Amino acid sequence: MMREKVVTNRREVKKADTRRALLEAAGELFQTNGYQNTTVGQIADLADVSERTFFRYFESKEDLLLPDLVDFLDRIATQLELSPPTQQPIESLLESVKKVLAEGRGGGRSLLLQLPALSDSIPATRVAKIFLNWEARIISAMRVKVSTINPGLTDSDVVAVVSGRCGIAAMRTTFEAARSMSRGGGLSPGMVAEVLEKAFEVVASGCIVDPGARS
C-alpha cells in the first residue's frame, strides 16, 4: 500500500512538472512570437515533450492563456467594484487598470500584448465569451456608480453603458499600442502608462478635438 502511494505521488509530481513546463514554455513563446504566431508544436518542443503529451494536459493553445487572462480581467473588474462609490466612473476604471498593471502578477505584461489578437478571435470562441462576460461586469459596476453619484439622473443607464464602452475602448487602444511598441524594440511600464492616461483623457474630455491644442 505504501509503495503504491509513493508511486502515485511521483506520478502526480511529474504531471505537475510537465504542466508547469508547458505553461512556462507557452508564456515565453507568446511574449516572443505573439499568441497567433506560436504553434502547439513549438510549445511542446520548448517544454521537451511530444505534441501528444501536450494534448493530454490541454485541449488547445487557448487553454494555456485563459486562466491568466480570466485572472487579469477579473482583477480589473474587482478593483473597479471596490473603488470609492462617488469617484467618477471613467476615473475609477483608469485607476483600476493602472493598479492591476502595477501589480505585475499573472504575466500581465505578456497578456497585455496578446489581448488585441485574442479579442479579434471568432465570436464563438471561449475567449470572446470571457471578454463579453467581463465587459458586462464592467458596465454593471458603472451602473452602480452612476446611480450612486446621481440617483435621479435621467437616462442613467445610457450614461453607464456609454461610459463603460468608452472605457473599454480606451483600454483596447492601450493594449494595441503596447503591441506596436513591443514590435518597435521595447515596451516599458512608463510607455504603457502614458498611452493609458492619454486614451482615458480623450474619453473623459468627451472626445472633443481642440483645434488649438499641440502635442
C-alpha positions in Angstrom: 0.0 0.0 0.0 2.8 2.4 0.9 4.6 1.6 -2.3 1.5 2.3 -4.4 1.1 5.7 -2.6 4.7 6.6 -3.3 4.3 5.7 -7.0 1.1 7.7 -7.2 2.7 10.7 -5.6 5.6 10.6 -8.0 3.2 10.5 -10.9 1.3 13.5 -9.6 4.6 15.4 -9.2 5.7 14.5 -12.7 2.3 15.6 -14.1 2.5 18.9 -12.2 6.1 19.4 -13.5 5.0 18.7 -17.1 2.0 21.1 -16.9 4.2 23.8 -15.4 6.8 23.3 -18.2 4.2 23.7 -20.8 2.8 26.8 -19.2 6.3 28.4 -18.9 7.2 27.5 -22.5 3.9 29.0 -23.8 4.4 32.1 -21.8 7.9 32.6 -23.2 6.8 31.9 -26.8 3.7 34.1 -26.5 5.8 37.0 -25.4 8.5 36.5 -28.0 6.5 35.5 -31.1 2.9 36.5 -30.2 0.0 34.3 -29.4 -1.2 33.8 -33.0 2.4 33.0 -34.3 3.0 30.4 -31.7 2.2 26.7 -32.5 1.4 23.8 -30.2 4.5 22.1 -31.7 6.8 24.9 -30.7 5.4 24.9 -27.2 5.8 21.1 -26.9 9.4 21.3 -28.3 10.4 24.0 -25.8 8.9 22.1 -22.9 10.7 18.9 -24.2 7.6 16.9 -24.6 5.6 15.5 -27.6 2.5 17.1 -29.1 0.6 14.1 -28.0 1.7 14.8 -24.4 0.6 18.4 -24.8 -3.0 17.3 -25.6 -3.1 15.2 -22.5 -2.9 18.3 -20.5 -4.6 21.0 -22.6 -7.4 20.8 -25.2 -6.0 23.7 -27.2 -3.5 26.5 -27.3 -6.1 28.8 -25.8 -6.2 26.8 -22.6 -2.6 27.9 -21.8 -3.6 31.5 -21.7 -7.2 31.5 -20.5 -6.5 31.1 -16.7 -4.2 34.1 -16.6 -6.5 36.1 -18.9 -9.5 35.5 -16.7 -7.5 36.4 -13.6 -6.2 39.6 -15.2 -9.6 40.8 -16.3 -11.2 39.7 -13.0 -8.8 41.8 -11.0 -9.6 44.9 -13.1 -13.3 44.4 -12.5 -12.8 43.8 -8.8 -10.7 47.0 -8.4 -13.5 48.9 -10.1 -16.1 47.5 -7.8 -14.0 48.3 -4.8 -13.3 51.9 -5.9 -14.8 54.8 -4.0 -18.6 54.9 -4.7 -18.6 58.6 -5.6 -15.5 58.6 -7.8 -16.2 59.4 -11.4 -16.7 56.1 -13.4 -14.1 56.8 -16.0 -11.5 57.8 -13.4 -12.3 54.7 -11.4 -11.7 52.4 -14.4 -8.5 54.1 -15.2 -7.2 53.8 -11.7 -8.3 50.1 -11.6 -6.3 49.3 -14.8 -3.3 51.1 -13.5 -3.3 49.2 -10.2 -3.6 45.8 -11.9 -0.8 46.6 -14.3 1.4 47.8 -11.5 0.9 44.6 -9.6 2.8 42.7 -12.2 1.0 39.4 -11.4 -0.1 36.6 -13.7 2.1 37.7 -16.6 0.2 40.9 -17.0 2.8 42.4 -19.4 2.7 39.4 -21.7 -1.1 39.3 -21.6 -1.3 42.9 -22.4 0.5 42.1 -25.7 -1.9 39.3 -26.5 -5.3 40.8 -25.7 -6.0 42.5 -29.1 -5.2 39.4 -31.0 -7.4 37.3 -28.7 -10.3 39.7 -28.7 -10.3 39.6 -32.5 -10.9 35.9 -32.5 -14.1 34.3 -33.9 -17.0 35.4 -31.8 -18.0 31.8 -30.8 -14.7 31.1 -29.1 -14.3 30.8 -25.4 -12.0 33.9 -25.4 -14.8 36.0 -26.8 -17.2 34.8 -24.2 -14.7 35.7 -21.5 -14.5 39.2 -22.8 -18.3 39.5 -23.1 -18.8 38.4 -19.5 -16.1 40.8 -18.3 -17.5 43.8 -20.3 -20.9 43.1 -18.8 -19.3 43.2 -15.3 -17.6 46.5 -16.0 -20.9 48.0 -17.3 -22.7 46.7 -14.2 -20.2 48.4 -11.9 -20.6 51.6 -14.0 -24.4 51.4 -13.4 -23.9 51.2 -9.6 -21.5 54.2 -9.7 -23.8 56.4 -11.9 -26.9 55.7 -9.7 -24.8 56.4 -6.5 -23.4 59.7 -7.8 -26.8 60.9 -9.1 -29.8 58.8 -8.1 -32.2 61.0 -10.1 -30.2 61.2 -13.3 -32.4 60.8 -16.4 -31.2 58.1 -18.8 -28.6 56.9 -16.2 -28.4 53.5 -17.9 -27.3 55.2 -21.1 -24.6 57.1 -19.3 -23.4 54.0 -17.5 -23.3 51.8 -20.7 -21.6 54.5 -22.8 -19.1 55.2 -20.0 -18.3 51.5 -19.8 -17.9 51.0 -23.5 -15.8 54.1 -23.9 -13.5 53.0 -21.0 -13.2 49.5 -22.6 -12.3 51.2 -25.9 -9.6 53.2 -24.2 -8.2 50.1 -22.7 -8.2 48.3 -26.0 -6.4 51.2 -27.6 -3.7 50.9 -24.9 -3.3 47.2 -25.5 -3.0 47.7 -29.2 -0.4 50.5 -28.7 1.5 48.2 -26.4 1.8 45.6 -29.1 3.0 48.1 -31.6 5.6 49.5 -29.2 6.8 46.0 -28.4 7.4 45.3 -32.1 9.5 48.5 -32.2 12.1 47.1 -29.9 10.9 47.7 -26.4 8.0 48.2 -24.0 8.3 49.9 -20.7 5.7 50.3 -18.0 6.1 54.1 -18.4 5.2 53.9 -22.0 2.1 51.9 -21.4 1.0 54.2 -18.6 1.4 57.2 -20.9 -0.8 55.8 -23.6 -3.3 54.6 -21.0 -3.6 58.1 -19.4 -3.9 59.8 -22.9 -6.6 57.3 -24.0 -8.7 57.9 -20.9 -8.1 61.7 -21.1 -9.7 61.7 -24.6 -12.7 59.8 -23.2 -13.0 62.0 -20.2 -12.9 65.1 -22.3 -15.9 63.9 -24.4 -13.7 63.1 -27.4 -13.6 66.8 -28.2 -10.7 67.8 -30.5 -9.3 71.2 -29.6 -8.2 73.0 -32.8 -5.6 75.0 -30.9 -4.0 72.1 -29.0 -0.5 71.0 -29.6 1.0 67.6 -28.7 
